[in-house]
């Protein structure tokens, strides 16, 4: 039997392979994301509660399924089956998008919105659970921003590919390009799972075990997960508010599906460029020098400032192209950029300080079912407020109050009492003691 390399020797190679794999994962995701978003732009914000409500219901049904798979199958097999399934699904959706005009954006939108959220559960979230499994917390603060940077590079490359190809090949063939990128990610992750483990040799490919309902049960028993759930609803709700309002603009002014795809693709590109700039200039320094708590608090403060600007300068009717549209675009890009460029690496670093079952099951429940529950609540609220005559500025004022509360929750989450201290990077029953960090 081969002796595993020491963690220090593996860290550089493992982080490099992880960053490249995440590049391909995010390339695949950001090719299909504007394809999804153009469907919401075709129907407007009034149909978004149906989209997100369907997603939330499916997430509740799939949470125990995901828990069962994680509990009974080794990591390598779970990664292989999961990614292969979604590659096949991407190819199967091609004929549906060829026939989008006949099927209708509302019907196809419900199905594809649900599928993309399931993609997030079983592809993107599983990737980060895997990362939290092979790196310990001090390593995570060093390498997670770099891995996230690889993902952000993919999140820029994906929109650039989409922008280049959508005008020439149309919407449906983009799914084939996405499937190719996901296949490349699968090959790298399987190689990483087989050869490297920066955390502990005994965790190399063991099943996690435990209850298939653990993700739901731990939400009530772990303060950290409760904070993460509340922060998910409050923090992501700001971006969902801007997204819902932007859907109304797209419905009025962008009737063509290629034009809508290109528009949403440009928003993604701008947000992801901001995320990369944060990763290169500030996020890694902040997490290493000031700790992960500031990686949660600062984006909430930025959201508060952006919403304040929308309250002051976002007057006007979206259908009339007033100041509301550019301010709304800035808000949407800013909230997404900080979410991906700062909040996400901070959150994933904190998940290295919880038990392994929590990393896979509790984390995935919060980042899928709870996330979509928040989307459903926010989009339903936007619909109700719009019907009673509340304008963009009024909705932004409500969002500013929500963002202020999110700032307080973020500060509490980073100091949750059930987080393991950073020097306690392995559970006592993991089989061997970890050397003290310098």
C-alpha positions in Angstrom: 0.0 0.0 0.0 1.3 3.4 -0.9 2.1 5.8 1.9 0.1 9.1 1.5 2.2 12.2 1.2 2.3 14.6 4.1 -0.4 17.3 4.1 2.2 20.1 3.5 3.6 18.4 0.4 0.1 17.7 -1.0 -1.3 21.2 -0.5 0.1 22.9 -3.5 -0.8 20.2 -6.1 -4.2 19.6 -4.5 -5.1 23.3 -4.5 -4.0 23.7 -8.1 -6.0 20.7 -9.3 -9.0 21.9 -7.3 -8.8 25.4 -8.8 -8.7 24.0 -12.3 -11.6 21.7 -11.6 -13.6 24.5 -10.2 -12.8 26.6 -13.2 -14.5 24.0 -15.4 -17.4 23.6 -12.9 -18.1 27.3 -13.0 -17.6 27.5 -16.7 -20.3 24.9 -17.2 -22.6 26.7 -14.7 -22.2 30.1 -16.1 -23.0 28.9 -19.6 -26.4 27.5 -18.5 -27.1 30.4 -16.1 -28.1 33.0 -18.7 -29.9 30.3 -20.6 -32.0 29.9 -17.4 -32.3 33.6 -16.7 -33.6 34.4 -20.2 -36.6 32.3 -19.3 -37.4 34.4 -16.2 -37.0 37.5 -18.4 -39.5 36.2 -20.8 -42.2 35.9 -18.1 -41.4 38.7 -15.6 -41.3 38.7 -11.9 -44.9 37.5 -11.4 -44.0 34.0 -12.5 -40.9 33.8 -10.3 -42.8 32.7 -7.2 -44.0 29.7 -9.2 -40.5 29.0 -10.4 -38.9 29.3 -6.9 -41.8 27.6 -5.2 -41.4 24.5 -7.4 -37.7 24.6 -6.8 -38.2 24.7 -3.0 -40.6 21.8 -3.1 -38.2 19.7 -5.1 -35.3 20.6 -2.8 -37.3 19.3 0.2 -37.9 16.1 -1.6 -34.3 15.7 -2.7 -32.6 16.5 0.6 -33.1 13.0 2.1 -32.1 11.5 -1.3 -28.9 13.4 -1.2 -28.4 12.5 2.5 -28.9 8.8 1.6 -26.4 8.9 -1.2 -23.8 10.7 0.9 -24.4 8.3 3.8 -23.9 5.1 1.8 -21.5 5.8 -1.1 -17.8 6.7 -1.1 -16.8 10.1 -2.3 -15.2 9.0 -5.5 -18.3 7.0 -6.6 -20.6 9.8 -5.6 -18.7 12.3 -7.6 -18.6 10.1 -10.7 -22.2 9.2 -10.7 -23.4 12.7 -9.9 -21.4 14.5 -12.6 -22.1 11.9 -15.2 -25.8 12.2 -14.6 -25.8 16.0 -15.1 -23.7 15.7 -18.2 -26.4 13.4 -19.7 -29.2 15.8 -18.6 -27.5 18.8 -20.3 -27.5 16.9 -23.5 -31.1 15.8 -23.1 -32.2 19.4 -22.7 -30.9 20.4 -26.1 -34.1 19.4 -28.0 -36.3 21.2 -25.4 -34.5 24.5 -26.0 -34.7 24.0 -29.8 -38.5 23.9 -29.3 -38.7 26.7 -26.7 -41.1 28.8 -28.7 -43.5 25.9 -29.1 -43.2 24.7 -25.5 -43.5 28.2 -23.9 -41.1 30.0 -21.6 -43.3 29.5 -18.6 -43.5 25.7 -18.9 -39.9 25.2 -19.8 -38.9 27.8 -17.2 -40.4 25.8 -14.3 -38.6 22.6 -15.4 -35.2 24.2 -16.1 -35.3 26.4 -12.9 -35.8 23.2 -10.9 -33.1 21.4 -12.8 -30.5 24.1 -12.4 -31.1 24.2 -8.6 -30.7 20.5 -8.5 -27.5 21.0 -10.5 -26.3 23.4 -7.7 -27.1 20.9 -5.0 -25.4 17.9 -6.6 -22.5 19.6 -8.5 -21.5 23.0 -7.1 -22.3 22.4 -3.4 -20.9 18.8 -3.5 -17.6 20.3 -4.9 -17.2 22.6 -1.9 -18.2 19.9 0.6 -15.4 17.8 -1.0 -13.0 20.7 -0.6 -13.9 21.2 3.1 -13.3 17.4 3.5 -9.7 17.4 2.2 -8.4 20.7 3.6 -8.3 21.6 7.3 -9.3 25.1 8.5 -5.9 26.8 8.4 -5.2 25.5 5.0 -8.7 26.5 3.9 -7.9 30.2 4.7 -4.9 29.9 2.5 -6.2 27.9 -0.4 -10.0 28.5 -0.6 -9.6 32.0 -1.9 -7.3 30.6 -4.6 -9.6 27.8 -5.5 -12.5 30.3 -5.6 -10.4 32.4 -7.9 -10.2 29.5 -10.3 -13.9 29.3 -10.1 -14.2 33.0 -10.7 -12.0 32.6 -13.8 -14.4 30.0 -15.0 -17.3 32.4 -14.1 -15.7 35.0 -16.4 -14.7 32.5 -19.1 -18.2 31.0 -19.2 -20.0 34.3 -20.0 -17.3 35.2 -22.5 -17.8 31.9 -24.3 -21.6 32.4 -24.2 -21.3 36.0 -25.5 -19.1 34.7 -28.4 -21.3 31.8 -29.3 -24.9 32.7 -28.6 -25.2 35.0 -31.6 -23.8 32.4 -34.0 -25.0 29.0 -32.7 -28.1 30.0 -30.7 -29.2 29.1 -27.2 -29.7 25.3 -27.4 -26.1 24.3 -28.5 -24.7 26.1 -25.5 -25.8 23.2 -23.4 -23.4 20.9 -25.3 -20.5 23.3 -24.5 -21.5 23.3 -20.8 -21.6 19.5 -20.7 -18.0 19.4 -22.2 -16.7 21.7 -19.4 -18.4 19.6 -16.7 -16.8 16.4 -18.1 -13.4 18.1 -17.8 -14.1 18.9 -14.2 -15.2 15.3 -13.4 -11.9 13.9 -14.8 -9.9 16.3 -12.5 -11.9 15.6 -9.4 -11.7 11.8 -9.8 -7.9 12.1 -10.2 -7.8 14.3 -7.1 -10.0 11.9 -5.1 -7.8 8.9 -6.1 -4.4 10.4 -5.5 -4.5 13.2 -3.0 -5.8 13.9 0.5 -4.6 16.9 2.3 -6.7 16.2 5.4 -6.2 12.7 6.7 -5.4 9.4 5.1 -8.2 7.6 6.9 -10.8 9.9 5.3 -9.5 9.2 1.8 -12.7 7.5 0.4 -14.7 6.4 3.3 -18.5 6.7 3.4 -19.8 9.4 5.7 -22.7 7.3 7.1 -25.2 8.8 9.5 -28.9 9.6 9.0 -30.2 10.7 5.6 -32.2 13.3 7.4 -29.2 14.7 9.2 -29.1 17.9 7.1 -32.5 18.9 8.3 -32.1 17.8 11.9 -28.8 19.5 12.4 -30.4 22.8 11.4 -32.2 22.7 14.7 -29.3 21.5 16.8 -26.3 23.5 15.6 -26.3 27.2 16.2 -23.8 27.7 13.3 -26.2 26.1 10.8 -29.1 28.3 12.1 -27.0 31.4 11.6 -26.1 30.2 8.1 -29.7 29.5 7.2 -30.8 33.0 8.4 -28.0 34.7 6.6 -28.8 32.8 3.5 -32.4 34.0 3.5 -31.5 37.6 4.4 -28.3 38.1 2.4 -29.4 36.3 -0.7 -32.7 38.0 -0.5 -31.1 41.3 -1.6 -29.8 39.8 -4.8 -33.2 38.0 -5.4 -35.0 41.4 -5.0 -32.8 43.0 -7.7 -33.2 39.9 -9.9 -37.0 40.0 -9.7 -37.1 43.6 -10.6 -34.7 43.1 -13.4 -37.0 40.4 -14.8 -39.7 42.9 -15.3 -37.4 45.2 -17.2 -36.3 42.3 -19.5 -39.9 41.2 -20.2 -40.8 44.7 -21.5 -37.6 45.6 -23.4 -36.0 42.3 -24.5 -38.6 40.1 -26.3 -36.0 37.9 -28.1 -34.5 35.0 -26.3 -31.0 35.5 -27.8 -31.1 39.2 -26.7 -32.2 38.2 -23.2 -29.5 35.6 -22.9 -26.9 38.1 -24.0 -28.2 40.7 -21.5 -28.2 38.4 -18.5 -24.8 37.0 -19.6 -23.4 40.6 -19.5 -24.7 41.1 -16.0 -23.0 37.8 -14.9 -19.8 38.9 -16.6 -19.7 42.2 -14.8 -20.5 40.6 -11.4 -17.8 38.0 -11.9 -15.1 40.5 -12.9 -15.9 42.3 -9.7 -15.5 39.0 -7.8 -12.2 38.3 -9.4 -10.9 41.8 -8.5 -11.9 41.2 -4.9 -10.1 37.8 -4.9 -7.0 39.3 -6.3 -6.8 42.5 -4.2 -8.6 42.1 -0.9 -10.4 38.8 0.0 -7.5 36.6 0.8 -5.8 39.3 2.8 -9.0 39.9 4.8 -9.5 36.2 5.6 -5.9 35.6 6.6 -5.3 38.8 8.5 -8.7 39.7 10.0 -10.5 36.3 10.0 -13.5 34.8 8.3 -16.1 36.9 10.3 -15.1 40.0 8.4 -15.6 38.0 5.1 -19.3 37.7 6.1 -19.9 41.2 7.6 -18.3 43.4 4.9 -20.5 42.2 2.0 -23.6 42.8 4.2 -22.4 46.4 4.7 -21.8 46.8 1.0 -25.4 45.5 0.3 -26.7 48.1 2.8 -24.8 50.9 1.0 -26.0 49.8 -2.5 -29.6 49.6 -1.4 -29.3 53.1 0.2 -28.1 54.3 -3.3 -31.1 52.6 -4.9 -33.5 54.3 -2.4 -31.9 57.7 -3.2 -31.4 57.5 -6.9 -33.5 54.5 -8.1 -36.7 56.5 -8.7 -38.5 55.8 -11.9 -40.5 53.1 -13.7 -38.6 50.1 -15.1 -40.7 50.2 -18.1 -39.8 53.8 -18.9 -36.0 53.4 -18.6 -35.5 55.9 -15.8 -32.6 56.0 -13.3 -34.0 52.8 -11.7 -32.5 50.5 -14.4 -28.8 51.6 -14.1 -29.0 51.7 -10.3 -30.7 48.3 -10.2 -27.9 46.9 -12.5 -25.2 48.3 -10.2 -27.0 46.8 -7.2 -27.4 43.4 -8.8 -23.7 43.3 -10.0 -22.4 44.6 -6.6 -24.4 42.1 -4.5 -23.4 39.2 -6.7 -19.8 40.2 -7.0 -19.3 40.4 -3.2 -21.3 37.2 -2.6 -19.0 35.2 -4.9 -15.8 37.1 -4.4 -15.9 37.3 -0.6 -18.8 35.8 1.2 -18.5 32.3 -0.4 -14.8 31.7 0.5 -15.5 32.9 4.0 -18.5 30.6 4.5 -16.7 27.6 3.0 -13.7 28.2 5.3 -16.0 28.2 8.3 -17.5 24.8 7.2 -14.0 23.2 7.7 -14.6 23.7 11.5 -17.7 21.5 11.7 -18.0 17.7 11.7 -17.8 15.9 8.3 -21.5 14.9 8.2 -22.4 18.6 8.7 -20.2 19.7 5.9 -22.0 17.5 3.4 -25.6 17.2 4.6 -26.2 20.3 6.7 -24.3 22.6 4.3 -26.2 21.3 1.3 -29.6 21.6 3.0 -28.8 25.3 3.9 -27.4 26.1 0.4 -30.3 24.5 -1.5 -33.6 24.2 0.3 -33.2 27.1 2.6 -31.8 29.2 -0.2 -34.8 28.5 -2.5 -37.2 29.1 0.3 -35.8 32.6 0.7 -36.1 33.1 -3.1 -39.7 32.1 -3.0 -40.5 34.4 0.0 -38.7 37.4 -1.6 -40.2 37.0 -5.1 -43.7 36.5 -3.6 -43.1 39.7 -1.5 -42.1 41.6 -4.6 -45.3 40.5 -6.4 -47.5 41.6 -3.5 -45.7 44.9 -3.0 -45.9 45.6 -6.7 -49.7 45.0 -6.7 -50.2 47.5 -3.9 -48.2 50.1 -5.7 -44.8 50.1 -3.9 -42.2 51.4 -6.3 -38.5 50.4 -6.7 -37.3 52.8 -4.1 -39.8 51.6 -1.5 -38.7 48.0 -2.1 -35.1 49.0 -1.8 -35.8 50.7 1.6 -37.3 47.4 2.9 -34.3 45.6 1.6 -32.0 48.0 3.4 -33.6 47.1 6.7 -33.1 43.4 5.9 -29.5 44.0 5.0 -28.9 45.8 8.3 -30.2 42.7 10.1 -28.1 40.4 7.9 -25.0 42.4 9.1 -25.7 41.6 12.7 -26.4 37.9 11.9 -23.1 37.7 9.9 -21.1 38.9 12.9 -22.8 36.3 15.2 -22.3 33.5 12.7 -18.5 33.9 12.5 -18.3 33.5 16.2 -20.8 30.7 16.7 -20.0 28.7 19.9 -20.2 25.3 18.2 -17.4 26.0 15.7 -14.3 24.0 16.4 -11.2 26.1 17.3 -8.8 26.3 14.4 -6.1 24.3 16.2 -8.6 21.5 16.5 -8.8 20.7 12.9 -9.6 17.0 13.2 -12.1 15.2 15.4 -10.6 13.1 18.2 -11.7 9.9 16.6 -10.1 10.5 13.2 -7.4 8.1 14.0 -4.3 10.3 14.5 -3.3 13.6 16.0 -2.6 16.6 13.8 0.7 18.4 14.2 0.3 21.9 15.8 0.1 24.7 13.3 2.8 27.2 13.2 
